[in-house]
Amino acid sequence: MLNLKTEKYFGLDATGTSMWDIVTRSPSIDAAYGKLSEEFDVEPEVLRNHFAELLGQLVENGLLKVMPADVESIPAI
């Protein structure tokens, strides 16, 4: 992925790509986590930590903006 404003490149492996796909199509981070927990056979805490780390890196690099859940009908991502 490339942030066109900063020209920073952010590479994702297959797991990261799946997480990106799910989080950008889910109505909330919690909903995305639920879908990920169904898809990946991993301890819940490990998944939560990896997911949070990825989200943090995406936000830090300007590739994802997390919005409050109560913003009209706009998804929380």
mmCIF file of the N, C-alpha and C atoms, coordinates in Angstrom:
data_MODEL
# 
_entry.id   MODEL 
# 
loop_
_atom_site.group_PDB 
_atom_site.id 
_atom_site.type_symbol 
_atom_site.label_atom_id 
_atom_site.label_alt_id 
_atom_site.label_comp_id 
_atom_site.label_asym_id 
_atom_site.label_entity_id 
_atom_site.label_seq_id 
_atom_site.pdbx_PDB_ins_code 
_atom_site.Cartn_x 
_atom_site.Cartn_y 
_atom_site.Cartn_z 
_atom_site.occupancy 
_atom_site.B_iso_or_equiv 
_atom_site.pdbx_formal_charge 
_atom_site.auth_seq_id 
_atom_site.auth_comp_id 
_atom_site.auth_asym_id 
_atom_site.auth_atom_id 
_atom_site.pdbx_PDB_model_num 
ATOM 1   N N  . MET A 1 1  ? 0.849   -1.163  0.000  1.00 0.00 ? 1  MET A N  1 
ATOM 2   C CA . MET A 1 1  ? 0.000   0.000   0.000  1.00 0.00 ? 1  MET A CA 1 
ATOM 3   C C  . MET A 1 1  ? 0.893   1.224   0.000  1.00 0.00 ? 1  MET A C  1 
ATOM 4   N N  . LEU A 1 2  ? 0.427   2.269   -0.656 1.00 0.00 ? 2  LEU A N  1 
ATOM 5   C CA . LEU A 1 2  ? 1.199   3.493   -0.769 1.00 0.00 ? 2  LEU A CA 1 
ATOM 6   C C  . LEU A 1 2  ? 0.350   4.667   -0.321 1.00 0.00 ? 2  LEU A C  1 
ATOM 7   N N  . ASN A 1 3  ? 0.878   5.443   0.603  1.00 0.00 ? 3  ASN A N  1 
ATOM 8   C CA . ASN A 1 3  ? 0.233   6.681   1.001  1.00 0.00 ? 3  ASN A CA 1 
ATOM 9   C C  . ASN A 1 3  ? 0.707   7.740   0.026  1.00 0.00 ? 3  ASN A C  1 
ATOM 10  N N  . LEU A 1 4  ? -0.175  8.206   -0.830 1.00 0.00 ? 4  LEU A N  1 
ATOM 11  C CA . LEU A 1 4  ? 0.203   9.145   -1.871 1.00 0.00 ? 4  LEU A CA 1 
ATOM 12  C C  . LEU A 1 4  ? 0.624   10.503  -1.318 1.00 0.00 ? 4  LEU A C  1 
ATOM 13  N N  . LYS A 1 5  ? 0.121   10.866  -0.147 1.00 0.00 ? 5  LYS A N  1 
ATOM 14  C CA . LYS A 1 5  ? 0.496   12.157  0.443  1.00 0.00 ? 5  LYS A CA 1 
ATOM 15  C C  . LYS A 1 5  ? 1.926   12.134  0.965  1.00 0.00 ? 5  LYS A C  1 
ATOM 16  N N  . THR A 1 6  ? 2.297   11.054  1.648  1.00 0.00 ? 6  THR A N  1 
ATOM 17  C CA . THR A 1 6  ? 3.638   10.972  2.245  1.00 0.00 ? 6  THR A CA 1 
ATOM 18  C C  . THR A 1 6  ? 4.612   10.188  1.389  1.00 0.00 ? 6  THR A C  1 
ATOM 19  N N  . GLU A 1 7  ? 4.096   9.489   0.382  1.00 0.00 ? 7  GLU A N  1 
ATOM 20  C CA . GLU A 1 7  ? 4.877   8.611   -0.487 1.00 0.00 ? 7  GLU A CA 1 
ATOM 21  C C  . GLU A 1 7  ? 5.555   7.477   0.279  1.00 0.00 ? 7  GLU A C  1 
ATOM 22  N N  . LYS A 1 8  ? 4.979   7.120   1.436  1.00 0.00 ? 8  LYS A N  1 
ATOM 23  C CA . LYS A 1 8  ? 5.472   5.982   2.215  1.00 0.00 ? 8  LYS A CA 1 
ATOM 24  C C  . LYS A 1 8  ? 4.794   4.714   1.736  1.00 0.00 ? 8  LYS A C  1 
ATOM 25  N N  . TYR A 1 9  ? 5.599   3.662   1.588  1.00 0.00 ? 9  TYR A N  1 
ATOM 26  C CA . TYR A 1 9  ? 5.097   2.362   1.173  1.00 0.00 ? 9  TYR A CA 1 
ATOM 27  C C  . TYR A 1 9  ? 4.927   1.500   2.410  1.00 0.00 ? 9  TYR A C  1 
ATOM 28  N N  . PHE A 1 10 ? 3.839   0.767   2.474  1.00 0.00 ? 10 PHE A N  1 
ATOM 29  C CA . PHE A 1 10 ? 3.545   -0.110  3.596  1.00 0.00 ? 10 PHE A CA 1 
ATOM 30  C C  . PHE A 1 10 ? 3.176   -1.473  3.035  1.00 0.00 ? 10 PHE A C  1 
ATOM 31  N N  . GLY A 1 11 ? 4.050   -2.467  3.233  1.00 0.00 ? 11 GLY A N  1 
ATOM 32  C CA . GLY A 1 11 ? 3.807   -3.805  2.704  1.00 0.00 ? 11 GLY A CA 1 
ATOM 33  C C  . GLY A 1 11 ? 3.000   -4.659  3.658  1.00 0.00 ? 11 GLY A C  1 
ATOM 34  N N  . LEU A 1 12 ? 2.120   -5.471  3.116  1.00 0.00 ? 12 LEU A N  1 
ATOM 35  C CA . LEU A 1 12 ? 1.305   -6.397  3.901  1.00 0.00 ? 12 LEU A CA 1 
ATOM 36  C C  . LEU A 1 12 ? 1.550   -7.817  3.409  1.00 0.00 ? 12 LEU A C  1 
ATOM 37  N N  . ASP A 1 13 ? 1.683   -8.754  4.362  1.00 0.00 ? 13 ASP A N  1 
ATOM 38  C CA . ASP A 1 13 ? 1.746   -10.161 3.975  1.00 0.00 ? 13 ASP A CA 1 
ATOM 39  C C  . ASP A 1 13 ? 0.310   -10.653 3.783  1.00 0.00 ? 13 ASP A C  1 
ATOM 40  N N  . ALA A 1 14 ? 0.146   -11.933 3.545  1.00 0.00 ? 14 ALA A N  1 
ATOM 41  C CA . ALA A 1 14 ? -1.191  -12.487 3.279  1.00 0.00 ? 14 ALA A CA 1 
ATOM 42  C C  . ALA A 1 14 ? -2.140  -12.271 4.456  1.00 0.00 ? 14 ALA A C  1 
ATOM 43  N N  . THR A 1 15 ? -1.643  -12.432 5.673  1.00 0.00 ? 15 THR A N  1 
ATOM 44  C CA . THR A 1 15 ? -2.480  -12.231 6.857  1.00 0.00 ? 15 THR A CA 1 
ATOM 45  C C  . THR A 1 15 ? -2.879  -10.770 6.989  1.00 0.00 ? 15 THR A C  1 
ATOM 46  N N  . GLY A 1 16 ? -1.917  -9.878  6.827  1.00 0.00 ? 16 GLY A N  1 
ATOM 47  C CA . GLY A 1 16 ? -2.201  -8.449  6.895  1.00 0.00 ? 16 GLY A CA 1 
ATOM 48  C C  . GLY A 1 16 ? -3.179  -8.008  5.824  1.00 0.00 ? 16 GLY A C  1 
ATOM 49  N N  . THR A 1 17 ? -3.045  -8.569  4.636  1.00 0.00 ? 17 THR A N  1 
ATOM 50  C CA . THR A 1 17 ? -3.960  -8.247  3.540  1.00 0.00 ? 17 THR A CA 1 
ATOM 51  C C  . THR A 1 17 ? -5.378  -8.704  3.881  1.00 0.00 ? 17 THR A C  1 
ATOM 52  N N  . SER A 1 18 ? -5.500  -9.884  4.461  1.00 0.00 ? 18 SER A N  1 
ATOM 53  C CA . SER A 1 18 ? -6.822  -10.378 4.866  1.00 0.00 ? 18 SER A CA 1 
ATOM 54  C C  . SER A 1 18 ? -7.416  -9.481  5.948  1.00 0.00 ? 18 SER A C  1 
ATOM 55  N N  . MET A 1 19 ? -6.587  -9.083  6.905  1.00 0.00 ? 19 MET A N  1 
ATOM 56  C CA . MET A 1 19 ? -7.064  -8.187  7.968  1.00 0.00 ? 19 MET A CA 1 
ATOM 57  C C  . MET A 1 19 ? -7.517  -6.857  7.373  1.00 0.00 ? 19 MET A C  1 
ATOM 58  N N  . TRP A 1 20 ? -6.735  -6.301  6.448  1.00 0.00 ? 20 TRP A N  1 
ATOM 59  C CA . TRP A 1 20 ? -7.083  -5.037  5.796  1.00 0.00 ? 20 TRP A CA 1 
ATOM 60  C C  . TRP A 1 20 ? -8.419  -5.171  5.076  1.00 0.00 ? 20 TRP A C  1 
ATOM 61  N N  . ASP A 1 21 ? -8.583  -6.246  4.332  1.00 0.00 ? 21 ASP A N  1 
ATOM 62  C CA . ASP A 1 21 ? -9.805  -6.475  3.580  1.00 0.00 ? 21 ASP A CA 1 
ATOM 63  C C  . ASP A 1 21 ? -11.013 -6.531  4.509  1.00 0.00 ? 21 ASP A C  1 
ATOM 64  N N  . ILE A 1 22 ? -10.878 -7.254  5.598  1.00 0.00 ? 22 ILE A N  1 
ATOM 65  C CA . ILE A 1 22 ? -12.003 -7.408  6.532  1.00 0.00 ? 22 ILE A CA 1 
ATOM 66  C C  . ILE A 1 22 ? -12.305 -6.103  7.250  1.00 0.00 ? 22 ILE A C  1 
ATOM 67  N N  . VAL A 1 23 ? -11.283 -5.412  7.728  1.00 0.00 ? 23 VAL A N  1 
ATOM 68  C CA . VAL A 1 23 ? -11.528 -4.187  8.502  1.00 0.00 ? 23 VAL A CA 1 
ATOM 69  C C  . VAL A 1 23 ? -12.121 -3.078  7.629  1.00 0.00 ? 23 VAL A C  1 
ATOM 70  N N  . THR A 1 24 ? -11.739 -3.014  6.380  1.00 0.00 ? 24 THR A N  1 
ATOM 71  C CA . THR A 1 24 ? -12.285 -1.958  5.522  1.00 0.00 ? 24 THR A CA 1 
ATOM 72  C C  . THR A 1 24 ? -13.694 -2.254  5.024  1.00 0.00 ? 24 THR A C  1 
ATOM 73  N N  . ARG A 1 25 ? -14.152 -3.489  5.198  1.00 0.00 ? 25 ARG A N  1 
ATOM 74  C CA . ARG A 1 25 ? -15.520 -3.839  4.788  1.00 0.00 ? 25 ARG A CA 1 
ATOM 75  C C  . ARG A 1 25 ? -16.445 -4.069  5.974  1.00 0.00 ? 25 ARG A C  1 
ATOM 76  N N  . SER A 1 26 ? -15.940 -3.871  7.179  1.00 0.00 ? 26 SER A N  1 
ATOM 77  C CA . SER A 1 26 ? -16.755 -4.107  8.378  1.00 0.00 ? 26 SER A CA 1 
ATOM 78  C C  . SER A 1 26 ? -17.299 -2.790  8.919  1.00 0.00 ? 26 SER A C  1 
ATOM 79  N N  . PRO A 1 27 ? -18.449 -2.849  9.578  1.00 0.00 ? 27 PRO A N  1 
ATOM 80  C CA . PRO A 1 27 ? -19.044 -1.626  10.108 1.00 0.00 ? 27 PRO A CA 1 
ATOM 81  C C  . PRO A 1 27 ? -18.327 -1.073  11.345 1.00 0.00 ? 27 PRO A C  1 
ATOM 82  N N  . SER A 1 28 ? -17.492 -1.903  11.977 1.00 0.00 ? 28 SER A N  1 
ATOM 83  C CA . SER A 1 28 ? -16.768 -1.452  13.167 1.00 0.00 ? 28 SER A CA 1 
ATOM 84  C C  . SER A 1 28 ? -15.533 -2.328  13.369 1.00 0.00 ? 28 SER A C  1 
ATOM 85  N N  . ILE A 1 29 ? -14.661 -1.857  14.214 1.00 0.00 ? 29 ILE A N  1 
ATOM 86  C CA . ILE A 1 29 ? -13.466 -2.637  14.543 1.00 0.00 ? 29 ILE A CA 1 
ATOM 87  C C  . ILE A 1 29 ? -13.860 -3.922  15.257 1.00 0.00 ? 29 ILE A C  1 
ATOM 88  N N  . ASP A 1 30 ? -14.837 -3.837  16.156 1.00 0.00 ? 30 ASP A N  1 
ATOM 89  C CA . ASP A 1 30 ? -15.285 -5.043  16.867 1.00 0.00 ? 30 ASP A CA 1 
ATOM 90  C C  . ASP A 1 30 ? -15.866 -6.077  15.904 1.00 0.00 ? 30 ASP A C  1 
ATOM 91  N N  . ALA A 1 31 ? -16.636 -5.613  14.920 1.00 0.00 ? 31 ALA A N  1 
ATOM 92  C CA . ALA A 1 31 ? -17.198 -6.539  13.926 1.00 0.00 ? 31 ALA A CA 1 
ATOM 93  C C  . ALA A 1 31 ? -16.079 -7.180  13.112 1.00 0.00 ? 31 ALA A C  1 
ATOM 94  N N  . ALA A 1 32 ? -15.072 -6.382  12.762 1.00 0.00 ? 32 ALA A N  1 
ATOM 95  C CA . ALA A 1 32 ? -13.932 -6.924  12.014 1.00 0.00 ? 32 ALA A CA 1 
ATOM 96  C C  . ALA A 1 32 ? -13.205 -7.964  12.848 1.00 0.00 ? 32 ALA A C  1 
ATOM 97  N N  . TYR A 1 33 ? -13.002 -7.678  14.121 1.00 0.00 ? 33 TYR A N  1 
ATOM 98  C CA . TYR A 1 33 ? -12.336 -8.636  15.004 1.00 0.00 ? 33 TYR A CA 1 
ATOM 99  C C  . TYR A 1 33 ? -13.129 -9.946  15.066 1.00 0.00 ? 33 TYR A C  1 
ATOM 100 N N  . GLY A 1 34 ? -14.444 -9.843  15.144 1.00 0.00 ? 34 GLY A N  1 
ATOM 101 C CA . GLY A 1 34 ? -15.282 -11.043 15.168 1.00 0.00 ? 34 GLY A CA 1 
ATOM 102 C C  . GLY A 1 34 ? -15.108 -11.887 13.920 1.00 0.00 ? 34 GLY A C  1 
ATOM 103 N N  . LYS A 1 35 ? -15.073 -11.246 12.763 1.00 0.00 ? 35 LYS A N  1 
ATOM 104 C CA . LYS A 1 35 ? -14.872 -11.976 11.507 1.00 0.00 ? 35 LYS A CA 1 
ATOM 105 C C  . LYS A 1 35 ? -13.477 -12.596 11.456 1.00 0.00 ? 35 LYS A C  1 
ATOM 106 N N  . LEU A 1 36 ? -12.492 -11.850 11.930 1.00 0.00 ? 36 LEU A N  1 
ATOM 107 C CA . LEU A 1 36 ? -11.123 -12.372 11.940 1.00 0.00 ? 36 LEU A CA 1 
ATOM 108 C C  . LEU A 1 36 ? -11.006 -13.581 12.857 1.00 0.00 ? 36 LEU A C  1 
ATOM 109 N N  . SER A 1 37 ? -11.685 -13.542 13.993 1.00 0.00 ? 37 SER A N  1 
ATOM 110 C CA . SER A 1 37 ? -11.608 -14.667 14.932 1.00 0.00 ? 37 SER A CA 1 
ATOM 111 C C  . SER A 1 37 ? -12.238 -15.921 14.354 1.00 0.00 ? 37 SER A C  1 
ATOM 112 N N  . GLU A 1 38 ? -13.198 -15.746 13.431 1.00 0.00 ? 38 GLU A N  1 
ATOM 113 C CA . GLU A 1 38 ? -13.789 -16.894 12.741 1.00 0.00 ? 38 GLU A CA 1 
ATOM 114 C C  . GLU A 1 38 ? -12.845 -17.428 11.660 1.00 0.00 ? 38 GLU A C  1 
ATOM 115 N N  . GLU A 1 39 ? -12.078 -16.533 11.059 1.00 0.00 ? 39 GLU A N  1 
ATOM 116 C CA . GLU A 1 39 ? -11.216 -16.911 9.940  1.00 0.00 ? 39 GLU A CA 1 
ATOM 117 C C  . GLU A 1 39 ? -9.887  -17.529 10.380 1.00 0.00 ? 39 GLU A C  1 
ATOM 118 N N  . PHE A 1 40 ? -9.316  -17.027 11.463 1.00 0.00 ? 40 PHE A N  1 
ATOM 119 C CA . PHE A 1 40 ? -7.989  -17.469 11.888 1.00 0.00 ? 40 PHE A CA 1 
ATOM 120 C C  . PHE A 1 40 ? -8.070  -18.357 13.122 1.00 0.00 ? 40 PHE A C  1 
ATOM 121 N N  . ASP A 1 41 ? -7.339  -19.447 13.097 1.00 0.00 ? 41 ASP A N  1 
ATOM 122 C CA . ASP A 1 41 ? -7.275  -20.378 14.226 1.00 0.00 ? 41 ASP A CA 1 
ATOM 123 C C  . ASP A 1 41 ? -6.111  -19.961 15.119 1.00 0.00 ? 41 ASP A C  1 
ATOM 124 N N  . VAL A 1 42 ? -6.372  -19.003 16.008 1.00 0.00 ? 42 VAL A N  1 
ATOM 125 C CA . VAL A 1 42 ? -5.343  -18.444 16.878 1.00 0.00 ? 42 VAL A CA 1 
ATOM 126 C C  . VAL A 1 42 ? -6.001  -18.031 18.194 1.00 0.00 ? 42 VAL A C  1 
ATOM 127 N N  . GLU A 1 43 ? -5.206  -17.995 19.246 1.00 0.00 ? 43 GLU A N  1 
ATOM 128 C CA . GLU A 1 43 ? -5.729  -17.570 20.550 1.00 0.00 ? 43 GLU A CA 1 
ATOM 129 C C  . GLU A 1 43 ? -6.292  -16.152 20.433 1.00 0.00 ? 43 GLU A C  1 
ATOM 130 N N  . PRO A 1 44 ? -7.427  -15.889 21.052 1.00 0.00 ? 44 PRO A N  1 
ATOM 131 C CA . PRO A 1 44 ? -8.058  -14.566 20.948 1.00 0.00 ? 44 PRO A CA 1 
ATOM 132 C C  . PRO A 1 44 ? -7.121  -13.410 21.321 1.00 0.00 ? 44 PRO A C  1 
ATOM 133 N N  . GLU A 1 45 ? -6.343  -13.563 22.361 1.00 0.00 ? 45 GLU A N  1 
ATOM 134 C CA . GLU A 1 45 ? -5.454  -12.479 22.787 1.00 0.00 ? 45 GLU A CA 1 
ATOM 135 C C  . GLU A 1 45 ? -4.340  -12.234 21.772 1.00 0.00 ? 45 GLU A C  1 
ATOM 136 N N  . VAL A 1 46 ? -3.838  -13.285 21.160 1.00 0.00 ? 46 VAL A N  1 
ATOM 137 C CA . VAL A 1 46 ? -2.807  -13.142 20.130 1.00 0.00 ? 46 VAL A CA 1 
ATOM 138 C C  . VAL A 1 46 ? -3.388  -12.401 18.927 1.00 0.00 ? 46 VAL A C  1 
ATOM 139 N N  . LEU A 1 47 ? -4.583  -12.795 18.511 1.00 0.00 ? 47 LEU A N  1 
ATOM 140 C CA . LEU A 1 47 ? -5.235  -12.127 17.389 1.00 0.00 ? 47 LEU A CA 1 
ATOM 141 C C  . LEU A 1 47 ? -5.479  -10.658 17.709 1.00 0.00 ? 47 LEU A C  1 
ATOM 142 N N  . ARG A 1 48 ? -6.007  -10.395 18.893 1.00 0.00 ? 48 ARG A N  1 
ATOM 143 C CA . ARG A 1 48 ? -6.300  -9.009  19.282 1.00 0.00 ? 48 ARG A CA 1 
ATOM 144 C C  . ARG A 1 48 ? -5.032  -8.164  19.260 1.00 0.00 ? 48 ARG A C  1 
ATOM 145 N N  . ASN A 1 49 ? -3.928  -8.708  19.774 1.00 0.00 ? 49 ASN A N  1 
ATOM 146 C CA . ASN A 1 49 ? -2.668  -7.962  19.798 1.00 0.00 ? 49 ASN A CA 1 
ATOM 147 C C  . ASN A 1 49 ? -2.149  -7.685  18.390 1.00 0.00 ? 49 ASN A C  1 
ATOM 148 N N  . HIS A 1 50 ? -2.180  -8.689  17.521 1.00 0.00 ? 50 HIS A N  1 
ATOM 149 C CA . HIS A 1 50 ? -1.693  -8.509  16.154 1.00 0.00 ? 50 HIS A CA 1 
ATOM 150 C C  . HIS A 1 50 ? -2.590  -7.534  15.377 1.00 0.00 ? 50 HIS A C  1 
ATOM 151 N N  . PHE A 1 51 ? -3.885  -7.652  15.579 1.00 0.00 ? 51 PHE A N  1 
ATOM 152 C CA . PHE A 1 51 ? -4.838  -6.771  14.905 1.00 0.00 ? 51 PHE A CA 1 
ATOM 153 C C  . PHE A 1 51 ? -4.639  -5.327  15.373 1.00 0.00 ? 51 PHE A C  1 
ATOM 154 N N  . ALA A 1 52 ? -4.505  -5.137  16.662 1.00 0.00 ? 52 ALA A N  1 
ATOM 155 C CA . ALA A 1 52 ? -4.294  -3.792  17.210 1.00 0.00 ? 52 ALA A CA 1 
ATOM 156 C C  . ALA A 1 52 ? -2.977  -3.203  16.701 1.00 0.00 ? 52 ALA A C  1 
ATOM 157 N N  . GLU A 1 53 ? -1.949  -4.025  16.617 1.00 0.00 ? 53 GLU A N  1 
ATOM 158 C CA . GLU A 1 53 ? -0.656  -3.559  16.117 1.00 0.00 ? 53 GLU A CA 1 
ATOM 159 C C  . GLU A 1 53 ? -0.778  -3.117  14.657 1.00 0.00 ? 53 GLU A C  1 
ATOM 160 N N  . LEU A 1 54 ? -1.442  -3.927  13.843 1.00 0.00 ? 54 LEU A N  1 
ATOM 161 C CA . LEU A 1 54 ? -1.631  -3.573  12.439 1.00 0.00 ? 54 LEU A CA 1 
ATOM 162 C C  . LEU A 1 54 ? -2.435  -2.280  12.317 1.00 0.00 ? 54 LEU A C  1 
ATOM 163 N N  . LEU A 1 55 ? -3.544  -2.182  13.038 1.00 0.00 ? 55 LEU A N  1 
ATOM 164 C CA . LEU A 1 55 ? -4.365  -0.973  12.976 1.00 0.00 ? 55 LEU A CA 1 
ATOM 165 C C  . LEU A 1 55 ? -3.556  0.251   13.382 1.00 0.00 ? 55 LEU A C  1 
ATOM 166 N N  . GLY A 1 56 ? -2.761  0.121   14.436 1.00 0.00 ? 56 GLY A N  1 
ATOM 167 C CA . GLY A 1 56 ? -1.927  1.226   14.890 1.00 0.00 ? 56 GLY A CA 1 
ATOM 168 C C  . GLY A 1 56 ? -0.939  1.667   13.821 1.00 0.00 ? 56 GLY A C  1 
ATOM 169 N N  . GLN A 1 57 ? -0.319  0.711   13.151 1.00 0.00 ? 57 GLN A N  1 
ATOM 170 C CA . GLN A 1 57 ? 0.648   1.031   12.103 1.00 0.00 ? 57 GLN A CA 1 
ATOM 171 C C  . GLN A 1 57 ? -0.047  1.686   10.900 1.00 0.00 ? 57 GLN A C  1 
ATOM 172 N N  . LEU A 1 58 ? -1.229  1.203   10.549 1.00 0.00 ? 58 LEU A N  1 
ATOM 173 C CA . LEU A 1 58 ? -1.969  1.786   9.437  1.00 0.00 ? 58 LEU A CA 1 
ATOM 174 C C  . LEU A 1 58 ? -2.385  3.222   9.750  1.00 0.00 ? 58 LEU A C  1 
ATOM 175 N N  . VAL A 1 59 ? -2.850  3.452   10.959 1.00 0.00 ? 59 VAL A N  1 
ATOM 176 C CA . VAL A 1 59 ? -3.235  4.806   11.366 1.00 0.00 ? 59 VAL A CA 1 
ATOM 177 C C  . VAL A 1 59 ? -2.000  5.703   11.385 1.00 0.00 ? 59 VAL A C  1 
ATOM 178 N N  . GLU A 1 60 ? -0.927  5.216   11.975 1.00 0.00 ? 60 GLU A N  1 
ATOM 179 C CA . GLU A 1 60 ? 0.317   5.986   12.075 1.00 0.00 ? 60 GLU A CA 1 
ATOM 180 C C  . GLU A 1 60 ? 0.853   6.380   10.701 1.00 0.00 ? 60 GLU A C  1 
ATOM 181 N N  . ASN A 1 61 ? 0.675   5.527   9.722  1.00 0.00 ? 61 ASN A N  1 
ATOM 182 C CA . ASN A 1 61 ? 1.161   5.799   8.370  1.00 0.00 ? 61 ASN A CA 1 
ATOM 183 C C  . ASN A 1 61 ? 0.128   6.504   7.494  1.00 0.00 ? 61 ASN A C  1 
ATOM 184 N N  . GLY A 1 62 ? -0.979  6.915   8.084  1.00 0.00 ? 62 GLY A N  1 
ATOM 185 C CA . GLY A 1 62 ? -1.989  7.661   7.348  1.00 0.00 ? 62 GLY A CA 1 
ATOM 186 C C  . GLY A 1 62 ? -2.779  6.839   6.350  1.00 0.00 ? 62 GLY A C  1 
ATOM 187 N N  . LEU A 1 63 ? -2.823  5.527   6.549  1.00 0.00 ? 63 LEU A N  1 
ATOM 188 C CA . LEU A 1 63 ? -3.526  4.648   5.615  1.00 0.00 ? 63 LEU A CA 1 
ATOM 189 C C  . LEU A 1 63 ? -4.912  4.243   6.101  1.00 0.00 ? 63 LEU A C  1 
ATOM 190 N N  . LEU A 1 64 ? -5.218  4.560   7.336  1.00 0.00 ? 64 LEU A N  1 
ATOM 191 C CA . LEU A 1 64 ? -6.505  4.207   7.927  1.00 0.00 ? 64 LEU A CA 1 
ATOM 192 C C  . LEU A 1 64 ? -6.869  5.297   8.921  1.00 0.00 ? 64 LEU A C  1 
ATOM 193 N N  . LYS A 1 65 ? -8.128  5.678   8.917  1.00 0.00 ? 65 LYS A N  1 
ATOM 194 C CA . LYS A 1 65 ? -8.619  6.658   9.875  1.00 0.00 ? 65 LYS A CA 1 
ATOM 195 C C  . LYS A 1 65 ? -9.751  6.012   10.650 1.00 0.00 ? 65 LYS A C  1 
ATOM 196 N N  . VAL A 1 66 ? -9.638  5.980   11.958 1.00 0.00 ? 66 VAL A N  1 
ATOM 197 C CA . VAL A 1 66 ? -10.659 5.381   12.814 1.00 0.00 ? 66 VAL A CA 1 
ATOM 198 C C  . VAL A 1 66 ? -11.595 6.490   13.259 1.00 0.00 ? 66 VAL A C  1 
ATOM 199 N N  . MET A 1 67 ? -12.868 6.268   13.015 1.00 0.00 ? 67 MET A N  1 
ATOM 200 C CA . MET A 1 67 ? -13.888 7.251   13.343 1.00 0.00 ? 67 MET A CA 1 
ATOM 201 C C  . MET A 1 67 ? -14.710 6.766   14.530 1.00 0.00 ? 67 MET A C  1 
ATOM 202 N N  . PRO A 1 68 ? -15.283 7.700   15.308 1.00 0.00 ? 68 PRO A N  1 
ATOM 203 C CA . PRO A 1 68 ? -16.182 7.300   16.394 1.00 0.00 ? 68 PRO A CA 1 
ATOM 204 C C  . PRO A 1 68 ? -17.350 6.495   15.832 1.00 0.00 ? 68 PRO A C  1 
ATOM 205 N N  . ALA A 1 69 ? -17.799 5.528   16.591 1.00 0.00 ? 69 ALA A N  1 
ATOM 206 C CA . ALA A 1 69 ? -18.861 4.621   16.128 1.00 0.00 ? 69 ALA A CA 1 
ATOM 207 C C  . ALA A 1 69 ? -20.205 5.317   15.984 1.00 0.00 ? 69 ALA A C  1 
ATOM 208 N N  . ASP A 1 70 ? -20.411 6.449   16.641 1.00 0.00 ? 70 ASP A N  1 
ATOM 209 C CA . ASP A 1 70 ? -21.721 7.090   16.606 1.00 0.00 ? 70 ASP A CA 1 
ATOM 210 C C  . ASP A 1 70 ? -21.822 8.204   15.557 1.00 0.00 ? 70 ASP A C  1 
ATOM 211 N N  . VAL A 1 71 ? -20.948 8.205   14.565 1.00 0.00 ? 71 VAL A N  1 
ATOM 212 C CA . VAL A 1 71 ? -21.001 9.209   13.519 1.00 0.00 ? 71 VAL A CA 1 
ATOM 213 C C  . VAL A 1 71 ? -22.010 8.768   12.472 1.00 0.00 ? 71 VAL A C  1 
ATOM 214 N N  . GLU A 1 72 ? -23.227 9.286   12.613 1.00 0.00 ? 72 GLU A N  1 
ATOM 215 C CA . GLU A 1 72 ? -24.336 8.991   11.706 1.00 0.00 ? 72 GLU A CA 1 
ATOM 216 C C  . GLU A 1 72 ? -24.332 7.520   11.291 1.00 0.00 ? 72 GLU A C  1 
ATOM 217 N N  . SER A 1 73 ? -24.432 7.255   10.009 1.00 0.00 ? 73 SER A N  1 
ATOM 218 C CA . SER A 1 73 ? -24.472 5.869   9.544  1.00 0.00 ? 73 SER A CA 1 
ATOM 219 C C  . SER A 1 73 ? -23.153 5.472   8.872  1.00 0.00 ? 73 SER A C  1 
ATOM 220 N N  . ILE A 1 74 ? -22.138 6.308   9.025  1.00 0.00 ? 74 ILE A N  1 
ATOM 221 C CA . ILE A 1 74 ? -20.840 6.032   8.422  1.00 0.00 ? 74 ILE A CA 1 
ATOM 222 C C  . ILE A 1 74 ? -20.169 4.911   9.221  1.00 0.00 ? 74 ILE A C  1 
ATOM 223 N N  . PRO A 1 75 ? -19.548 3.940   8.549  1.00 0.00 ? 75 PRO A N  1 
ATOM 224 C CA . PRO A 1 75 ? -18.840 2.884   9.274  1.00 0.00 ? 75 PRO A CA 1 
ATOM 225 C C  . PRO A 1 75 ? -17.768 3.458   10.197 1.00 0.00 ? 75 PRO A C  1 
ATOM 226 N N  . ALA A 1 76 ? -17.425 2.730   11.238 1.00 0.00 ? 76 ALA A N  1 
ATOM 227 C CA . ALA A 1 76 ? -16.462 3.197   12.235 1.00 0.00 ? 76 ALA A CA 1 
ATOM 228 C C  . ALA A 1 76 ? -15.030 3.130   11.736 1.00 0.00 ? 76 ALA A C  1 
ATOM 229 N N  . ILE A 1 77 ? -14.808 2.755   10.526 1.00 0.00 ? 77 ILE A N  1 
ATOM 230 C CA . ILE A 1 77 ? -13.450 2.673   9.968  1.00 0.00 ? 77 ILE A CA 1 
ATOM 231 C C  . ILE A 1 77 ? -13.322 3.685   8.859  1.00 0.00 ? 77 ILE A C  1 
# 
